[in-house]
Amino acid sequence: MSGWGRYPQIETEVVYPASFSDCSQRIRSADRVIARGLGRSYGDSSLYQNMLGSRYLDRYVAFDEESGLLTCSAGVSLDQIVSTFVPRGWFLPVTPGTRFVTIGGAIASDVHGKNHHVDGTFCDHVDRIDLLLGSGEVVTVTPDEKPDLFRATCGGMGLTGMILSASLKLRRIKSGEMEQTIIKTPDIEATLRAFEEASGASYSVAWIDCLARGKALGRSLLVLGEHAQKGSLNAKPGQGISIPCNMPSGLLNPLTVKLFNALYYNKVLHSGKKSIVSLHSFFYPLDSLQNWNRLYGRKGFVQYQFVLPKSSGLEGIKHMLERISHSGRGSFLAVLKVFGSANDNLLSFPMEGYTLALDFKVEPAVFSLLDELDRIMLDHGGRLYLTKDSRMSEETFKAGYPAWADFNEIRTRYQAIDKFVSGQSIRLGLNS
Ligand SMILES: Cc1cc2nc3c(=O)[nH]c(=O)nc-3n(C[C@H](O)[C@H](O)[C@H](O)COP(=O)(O)OP(=O)(O)OC[C@H]3O[C@@H](n4cnc5c(N)ncnc54)[C@H](O)[C@@H]3O)c2cc1C
């Protein structure tokens, strides 16, 4: 078993309880346990010897057509919600770059989308969570009821209990299509400036050529989006293709990655290009390439996603990109987004600033490069995203998440600390 990055891997099996009472019984009798959704976190946050999968907790409970409030079990996936509700004129308020994520996983990672600067995180739209505690008791937590437990559970990586169900507010849409504009920028200064100029856009994301050097350092395609006001509400994804098996690990080498990045950047000839695209191709481009994690070979890959505050963002990102392009170990695709203000959740990742996500094939030299990037990132006041992490040190974590001690106090208060444990929580010093 592993996360999406296929690093690290352990030998174990997932148990899939068939009902809430089955979950309760298993948690009461377990020594230590962690909840698992669709395994789209990259590292070891849903990885432990004893894992409880939410596959069969897949029911809708209620939907209010007036307010858009949806209540469902924690194993319902965003894919399910998109297929059911887009044809009825509703979409997710916030969505990550894959729809193969469960409601439980989206809350536990307090995921963000391309609209954080406008709409905040996923949990900012969650009104209520039913949480199974280590004692086997189910409690309802809301921003007002047990607010300490709510703030620890949202973004808490499954370490406060198992989420059984939740209520979240969907957003109205008139079309299943998106109006997309692509802006081509020549370097990192221009990219960040373009983000600021586009701060009124509902959605924004940039794909950076992270192997470009010198004057072209940080050249990007900035993609902006708005929900179209008319068009079909048909939400069916296009026919995807699947990577059938592990690719030879030499396939992604500095040369092929550099070539891919250059081709990608140059595929857009004119800055300001506008088009109408489907909701699926705008939000979930990678989902059409099933099992794309096999491209990195048997040993897998790590994703490195950091955020830097606005004040040090330009200087810090430049420094990191210089170091990465110098190493020649650039990422297949590097994704840059802008974040609005942070929320109050104790371990939520976003803070006002810029976030960059990069993939690195697992090979021995990568880990020392990433340790070096950690130091640059901390020097600029940043932190790493827990749901993408598989290797950061306890020191890096605690420096980036100063509320970790409050988080553990709340876990102790609700008897979660010795019960809900992952490979990651042990590595980061949240459990011994
Ligand atoms: C291609 C791709 C693109 C992505 N894009 C983004 C993005 O744009 N923005 C973003 O924020 N993230 C992104 N992610 C990360 C992904 O959204 C998160 O890792 C998400 O948490 C995965 O959900 P999951 O159901 O697969 O949970 P898992 O990976 O199985 O688990 C993730 C965490 O949630 C906990 N958890 C799962 N279910 C429950 C439950 N029922 N109760 C309590 N805890 C639970 C686990 O213990 C673990 O800590 C992306 C991932 C991929 C593979």
The ligand as a Gaussian input file, in Angstrom:
#p B3LYP/6-31G(d) Opt

LIG

0 1
 C       -3.775000      14.675000      -9.297000
 C       -3.986000      15.283000      -7.933000
 C       -4.279000      16.616000      -7.855000
 C       -4.495000      17.210000      -6.604000
 N       -4.782000      18.541000      -6.546000
 C       -4.971000      19.133000      -5.353000
 C       -5.290000      20.515000      -5.279000
 O       -5.416000      21.199000      -6.290000
 N       -5.504000      21.053000      -4.047000
 C       -5.424000      20.306000      -2.910000
 O       -5.644000      20.857000      -1.830000
 N       -5.118000      18.990000      -2.944000
 C       -4.895000      18.398000      -4.143000
 N       -4.606000      17.045000      -4.189000
 C       -4.518000      16.296000      -2.935000
 C       -5.868000      15.646000      -2.522000
 O       -6.928000      16.546000      -2.740000
 C       -5.818000      15.322000      -1.024000
 O       -4.720000      14.518000      -0.738000
 C       -7.076000      14.626000      -0.497000
 O       -7.047000      14.641000       0.903000
 C       -7.179000      13.182000      -0.962000
 O       -8.404000      12.633000      -0.515000
 P       -8.593000      11.060000      -0.395000
 O      -10.047000      10.779000      -0.266000
 O       -7.885000      10.383000      -1.499000
 O       -7.909000      10.785000       1.000000
 P       -6.614000       9.904000       1.405000
 O       -5.490000      10.251000       0.519000
 O       -6.989000       8.490000       1.518000
 O       -6.346000      10.521000       2.857000
 C       -5.868000      11.831000       3.001000
 C       -5.993000      12.268000       4.468000
 O       -7.375000      12.322000       4.816000
 C       -7.633000      11.492000       5.929000
 N       -8.977000      10.943000       5.755000
 C       -9.484000      10.328000       4.664000
 N      -10.759000       9.956000       4.902000
 C      -11.049000      10.335000       6.155000
 C      -12.197000      10.205000       7.010000
 N      -13.309000       9.613000       6.596000
 N      -12.105000      10.694000       8.260000
 C      -10.983000      11.302000       8.707000
 N       -9.884000      11.450000       7.967000
 C       -9.913000      10.964000       6.708000
 C       -6.548000      10.442000       5.910000
 O       -6.344000       9.880000       7.187000
 C       -5.362000      11.256000       5.431000
 O       -4.779000      11.952000       6.486000
 C       -4.391000      16.421000      -5.408000
 C       -4.089000      15.063000      -5.510000
 C       -3.883000      14.489000      -6.750000
 C       -3.550000      13.023000      -6.848000

